[in-house]
Amino acid sequence: MAVPRQTSLGLRSADDLARTAAQAGVPVTGDAAERLVAYAELLQHWTRGINLTASETLEEILERQVLDCLMADRLPWQGDSLAAVDIGSGAGLPGLVLAIQHPRWAMTTLERVAKKVTFQREAVRVLGLANVTVRREDAAQYAAGEGCGRYDVALARAYADLARTLPVAAGLLHTGGVLRTYKGRKLAQERAAIPRDIRALFGSEPREAGYGIPHSEVAGIVVEFRRL
């Protein structure tokens, strides 16, 4: 995930965002870049009043949050009309970012904290994100009930370690669905701590794609597990 240090890219515009994302290996259309900047501006405005993210300036939000979320695309997706769910979505990171990037997806975001849900719903309204459903839900309870087996893709960026994330994702995904999560230096340690019965719910070896944003300290690893 994004490293919370001094921003270095000076991102301010949709062109800046699209150019830097392309340099990191993730194409972003002009329309998506415009909406992503609008989302970042809204998040910046709300963060002045309530604590939604540690990033405070527009440049920081675009670099550490938006660009980092887009790195899920470093691995190819199987199809372009996917049912996706964001586990513990927070301020919509990565759910709203990827819903903007992939307008043909049907995105559900799961978040328990009321102020974050309120922000997400306002962002959906302001940005006209008709492909997003925001739910105030405990992800584990939803996975065991109404959300069981409904999704092609589960996303987790800052939810929990793998031992706690994988059982929730297993409940949400149908057979063949994938969990895509963002990790860093502790990935090997987290993988070693996954209980054997939980690991058996997914395919042999996860796919991984390391990433780094050029001229930035933002770096990480996207990891994909496929549900059996």
Sequence and secondary structure as in RCSB ss.txt:
>XXXX:A:sequence
MAVPRQTSLGLRSADDLARTAAQAGVPVTGDAAERLVAYAELLQHWTRGINLTASETLEEILERQVLDCLMADRL
PWQGDSLAAVDIGSGAGLPGLVLAIQHPRWAMTTLERVAKKVTFQREAVRVLGLANVTVRREDAAQYAAGEGCGR
YDVALARAYADLARTLPVAAGLLHTGGVLRTYKGRKLAQERAAIPRDIRALFGSEPREAGYGIPHSEVAGIVVEF
RRL
>XXXX:A:secstr
    S   S   SHHHHHHHHHHTT    HHHHHHHHHHHHHHHHHHTTS   S  SHHHIIIIIIIHHHGGGGS
  S SS EEEEET TTTTTHHHHHHH TTSEEEEEE  HHHHHHHHHHHHHHT TTEEEEE  HHHHHHTTTTT 
EEEEEESSS  HHHHHHHHHHHEEEEEEEEEEE TTHHHHHHTS HHHHTTB SS EEEEEE TTSS EEEEEEE
EB 
